[in-house]
């Protein structure tokens, strides 16, 4: 037998080698549809998919979802439409991965998520989908939403009275601390008539600062520092609400101004 290999045989061999390295090429396209995206996410979780994606759980993906949401906000604030398009896709991926994990665990499916969301939107917009009076303005529409939402929560609490949580306890601990504090304070004022006097809040801030100064002078109560700082931040957040400001946005702006100030100062050194 001759050791010479024909050109055709060599080409066939090269094609075979290339194909052996290329996997799942049916997923490679110029343009994709919704069904394609779902298939890709499913493939990523398959046994021959991506090891990282296969290892993910609802719990391990918590920080990913938070980070992606903040990147969306960053794109919005920067008015960067192209980046916004990309970041919204990243948030969508988080939703699809959670839904795929839930499907595998027989918890729920993406169809369940879509169905529940659609029902909620229709149910809480009777002024659009039903016989409700047309909303006069945006505030009227928001009041409708909040009113129906509250009724639903009351009904759910009655059905599960043994496991019912206090309204303030229902505000997720996973929220960023400042956002959670402001939500707790707002609900406490609205639902439980908690104190909403800026004069009292300013007094509390001054009292806490005085406690800090005494602590520094006496070099004592170091173990109380965390409580002191936490209470001080909480009161400042409360004051921002009483001033009609969003504490999270205010702190973000102040941080950005501080960054620019440090950069300016460093350029002159």
C-alpha positions as CSV (number, residue, x, y, z in Angstrom):
1,X,0.0,0.0,0.0
2,X,1.3,3.4,-0.9
3,X,2.1,5.9,1.9
4,X,1.1,8.8,-0.3
5,X,-2.2,10.5,0.7
6,X,-4.4,12.1,-2.0
7,X,-5.4,15.7,-1.8
8,X,-9.0,14.8,-1.3
9,X,-8.2,12.5,1.6
10,X,-6.1,15.2,3.2
11,X,-8.9,17.7,2.9
12,X,-11.4,15.2,4.4
13,X,-9.0,14.5,7.2
14,X,-8.6,18.2,8.0
15,X,-12.4,18.8,7.9
16,X,-12.8,15.9,10.3
17,X,-10.2,17.3,12.7
18,X,-11.9,20.7,12.7
19,X,-15.3,19.2,13.2
20,X,-14.0,17.2,16.1
21,X,-13.0,20.4,17.9
22,X,-16.2,22.3,17.1
23,X,-19.1,21.5,19.4
24,X,-22.7,22.4,19.2
25,X,-22.2,24.4,16.0
26,X,-26.0,24.4,15.4
27,X,-26.2,27.1,18.1
28,X,-23.9,29.5,16.2
29,X,-26.0,31.9,14.1
30,X,-25.9,35.4,12.8
31,X,-29.2,36.4,14.4
32,X,-31.2,34.7,17.2
33,X,-34.8,34.4,18.3
34,X,-36.3,34.0,21.8
35,X,-36.5,30.2,21.4
36,X,-32.8,30.2,20.4
37,X,-31.8,32.0,23.6
38,X,-33.8,29.5,25.8
39,X,-32.1,26.6,24.0
40,X,-28.7,28.2,24.6
41,X,-29.3,28.6,28.3
42,X,-30.6,25.1,28.6
43,X,-27.4,23.8,26.8
44,X,-25.2,25.7,29.2
45,X,-26.7,23.7,32.0
46,X,-26.5,20.4,30.2
47,X,-23.8,17.7,31.1
48,X,-21.8,18.8,28.0
49,X,-22.4,22.5,28.7
50,X,-20.4,25.0,30.8
51,X,-19.0,23.7,34.2
52,X,-19.6,27.1,35.8
53,X,-23.2,27.4,34.6
54,X,-23.9,23.8,35.8
55,X,-22.6,24.6,39.3
56,X,-24.9,27.6,39.8
57,X,-27.8,27.6,42.2
58,X,-30.4,30.2,43.2
59,X,-28.1,31.0,46.2
60,X,-24.8,31.3,44.4
61,X,-26.3,33.7,41.8
62,X,-27.6,36.2,44.3
63,X,-24.6,38.6,44.0
64,X,-24.6,38.2,40.2
65,X,-28.1,39.5,39.9
66,X,-27.5,42.4,42.2
67,X,-24.3,43.4,40.3
68,X,-26.1,43.2,36.9
69,X,-29.0,45.3,38.1
70,X,-26.5,48.0,39.3
71,X,-24.8,47.9,35.9
72,X,-28.2,48.6,34.3
73,X,-28.6,51.6,36.6
74,X,-25.1,52.8,35.7
75,X,-25.9,52.6,32.0
76,X,-29.2,54.6,32.5
77,X,-27.5,57.3,34.5
78,X,-24.8,57.6,31.9
79,X,-27.4,57.7,29.1
80,X,-25.4,55.0,27.4
81,X,-28.1,53.3,25.3
82,X,-25.8,50.7,23.7
83,X,-24.5,49.6,27.1
84,X,-28.0,49.6,28.5
85,X,-29.0,47.1,25.8
86,X,-26.2,44.8,26.8
87,X,-26.8,45.1,30.5
88,X,-30.5,44.4,30.2
89,X,-29.5,41.3,28.4
90,X,-27.3,40.3,31.3
91,X,-30.2,40.8,33.7
92,X,-32.4,38.7,31.4
93,X,-29.8,36.0,31.5
94,X,-30.0,35.9,35.3
95,X,-33.8,35.5,35.1
96,X,-33.5,32.7,32.5
97,X,-30.8,30.9,34.5
98,X,-33.0,31.0,37.7
99,X,-35.9,29.7,35.7
100,X,-33.9,26.9,34.2
101,X,-32.6,25.9,37.6
102,X,-36.1,25.9,39.0
103,X,-37.3,23.8,36.0
104,X,-34.6,21.2,36.7
105,X,-35.5,21.1,40.4
106,X,-39.2,20.9,39.4
107,X,-39.9,24.1,41.4
108,X,-41.5,26.1,38.6
109,X,-40.9,27.0,34.9
110,X,-40.4,30.1,32.9
111,X,-44.0,29.8,31.7
112,X,-45.1,30.0,35.3
113,X,-43.0,33.2,35.8
114,X,-44.5,34.8,32.7
115,X,-48.0,33.7,33.6
116,X,-47.8,35.0,37.1
117,X,-46.4,38.4,36.0
118,X,-49.0,38.8,33.3
119,X,-51.8,38.0,35.7
120,X,-50.4,40.5,38.2
121,X,-50.1,43.3,35.6
122,X,-53.7,42.8,34.5
123,X,-55.1,42.4,38.0
124,X,-53.4,45.6,39.3
125,X,-54.4,47.7,36.4
126,X,-58.2,47.6,36.5
127,X,-58.2,51.1,35.0
128,X,-56.6,49.5,31.9
129,X,-57.8,45.9,31.8
130,X,-61.3,45.9,33.3
131,X,-64.2,48.0,34.4
132,X,-62.2,50.3,36.8
133,X,-62.4,54.1,36.4
134,X,-59.6,55.5,34.1
135,X,-56.6,56.7,36.0
136,X,-56.5,60.5,36.0
137,X,-52.7,60.7,36.2
138,X,-49.6,58.7,37.1
139,X,-50.2,59.1,40.8
140,X,-53.7,57.8,40.5
141,X,-52.4,54.7,38.6
142,X,-49.8,54.2,41.4
143,X,-52.5,54.5,44.1
144,X,-54.5,51.8,42.3
145,X,-51.5,49.5,42.2
146,X,-50.6,50.0,45.9
147,X,-54.2,49.6,47.0
148,X,-54.7,46.3,45.2
149,X,-51.2,45.1,46.4
150,X,-52.2,45.8,50.0
151,X,-55.5,43.9,49.7
152,X,-53.6,41.0,48.2
153,X,-51.2,41.0,51.1
154,X,-54.0,41.1,53.6
155,X,-55.7,38.1,52.0
156,X,-52.4,36.2,51.9
157,X,-51.8,36.9,55.6
158,X,-55.3,35.6,56.5
159,X,-54.7,32.5,54.5
160,X,-51.3,31.9,56.1
161,X,-51.9,33.6,59.5
162,X,-49.5,31.1,61.3
163,X,-46.6,32.2,59.1
164,X,-47.5,35.8,58.6
165,X,-44.7,38.2,59.1
166,X,-44.9,41.7,60.4
167,X,-45.1,44.2,57.5
168,X,-41.7,45.7,58.4
169,X,-40.1,42.2,58.5
170,X,-41.3,41.6,55.0
171,X,-38.8,44.2,53.6
172,X,-36.0,42.0,52.4
173,X,-32.7,42.0,54.4
174,X,-30.9,41.5,51.1
175,X,-31.7,45.1,50.0
176,X,-28.7,47.5,50.2
177,X,-28.7,48.8,53.8
178,X,-29.6,52.4,53.0
179,X,-32.4,51.4,50.6
180,X,-33.8,49.0,53.2
181,X,-33.6,51.6,56.0
182,X,-35.5,54.2,53.9
183,X,-38.2,51.7,53.0
184,X,-38.6,50.6,56.6
185,X,-38.8,54.2,57.8
186,X,-41.3,55.1,55.0
187,X,-43.6,52.1,55.9
188,X,-43.3,52.7,59.6
189,X,-44.5,56.3,59.1
190,X,-47.3,55.3,56.7
191,X,-48.6,52.2,58.4
192,X,-47.7,52.7,62.1
193,X,-47.6,56.5,62.4
194,X,-44.0,56.5,63.5
195,X,-42.3,59.8,64.3
196,X,-41.7,62.0,61.2
197,X,-40.3,65.2,62.8
198,X,-37.0,66.4,61.3
199,X,-36.3,68.5,64.5
200,X,-36.4,65.3,66.5
201,X,-34.2,63.6,64.0
202,X,-31.6,66.4,64.1
203,X,-31.5,66.2,67.9
204,X,-30.9,62.4,67.7
205,X,-28.0,63.0,65.2
206,X,-26.5,65.6,67.5
207,X,-26.9,63.2,70.5
208,X,-25.2,60.4,68.7
209,X,-22.3,62.6,67.6
210,X,-21.9,63.8,71.2
211,X,-21.8,60.1,72.3
212,X,-19.0,59.5,69.7
213,X,-17.0,62.5,71.0
214,X,-17.3,61.3,74.6
215,X,-16.3,57.8,73.5
216,X,-13.2,59.2,71.8
217,X,-12.2,61.3,74.7
218,X,-12.5,58.5,77.3
219,X,-11.2,55.9,74.9
220,X,-14.0,53.6,76.1
221,X,-17.0,51.6,74.8
222,X,-15.1,50.5,71.7
223,X,-17.5,47.5,71.4
224,X,-20.3,50.0,71.0
225,X,-18.9,51.6,67.9
226,X,-20.8,49.5,65.4
227,X,-24.1,50.3,67.1
228,X,-23.3,54.0,67.3
229,X,-22.3,54.2,63.6
230,X,-25.3,52.2,62.6
231,X,-27.7,54.4,64.6
232,X,-26.1,57.6,63.2
233,X,-26.4,56.4,59.6
234,X,-30.0,55.4,60.2
235,X,-30.9,58.8,61.6
236,X,-29.2,60.6,58.6
237,X,-31.1,58.4,56.2
238,X,-34.3,59.3,58.1
239,X,-33.4,63.0,57.8
240,X,-32.9,62.7,54.1
241,X,-36.4,61.3,53.7
242,X,-37.8,64.1,55.8
243,X,-36.0,66.6,53.5
244,X,-37.6,64.9,50.5
245,X,-34.3,63.4,49.3
246,X,-33.4,59.9,48.3
247,X,-30.5,58.8,50.6
248,X,-29.1,56.3,48.1
249,X,-28.9,58.9,45.3
250,X,-27.6,61.6,47.6
251,X,-24.8,59.3,48.9
252,X,-23.9,58.2,45.3
253,X,-23.6,61.8,44.2
254,X,-21.5,62.7,47.3
255,X,-19.2,59.7,46.6
256,X,-18.7,60.8,43.0
257,X,-17.9,64.3,44.0
258,X,-15.4,62.9,46.5
259,X,-13.7,60.8,43.8
260,X,-13.4,63.8,41.5
261,X,-12.0,65.9,44.3
262,X,-9.3,63.3,45.1
263,X,-8.4,63.0,41.4
264,X,-8.1,66.8,41.1
265,X,-5.9,67.0,44.2
266,X,-3.7,64.1,43.1
267,X,-3.0,65.7,39.7
268,X,-1.4,68.8,41.4
269,X,1.0,66.7,43.6
